[in-house]
């Protein structure tokens, strides 16, 4: 079994952050969040890093990452753009940004021939998650058996406000049967205890602390590309006049589960997730990483 590839979603414009957070410095020696993911992936046995980026980002990414990774792990670049003809769609559709995360993954279909993992560029996932995913992807999984990391919900929330989370429905065999998108999830003090709730239509409902959520950390075989391309064609046809419609990975997962074409194993992890959306998140992420360095989880200088 060949080593799996790590596919990093890094084509976003980070409009809410105000600059390219994919290449911003968060570690004590200017490390990006991506650096920590790559460091963990190398330790976990991944064999290649593929960056999904916009073509105009290529020079900057090469300047930042090639000197660090040369001789450590293979790298390549996948470009996400607006051209639909490679997917057999003979249309020009004007949009402000490309078609979303599942479209980004589909853009890599001609460059990946081995099991692979998909992550966000601006999320910190922790070593255990990469280790478990690597073991899953190298265990000779069937073409129709995919996976995702299931983070414990209380290890993904903020003390500073509500967040959106995809809460996984999981059967007794550890397979995901669906994802409930909860838009407003938050901690709430109840009789001196920090408990978790979500709000929908003005109604407040408690969630168990053991609930597993998807943080866009997926495991696939190349068989996913053909299924995703068929779904993408249908999605474009249905949304060609909706410039804000996005073709997300959970939409593909939901369609494959409901059609019986694939299973998704939820791999539980005890790691604490953190990420960056706004500039206000930056010092929190920097302190979280600094704490991990002080505790000896990561060296002060990664590469």
Order of alpha helices (4+ residues) and beta strands (2+ residues): beta-alpha-beta-alpha-beta-alpha-beta-beta-alpha-beta-beta-beta-beta-beta-beta-alpha-alpha-beta-beta-alpha
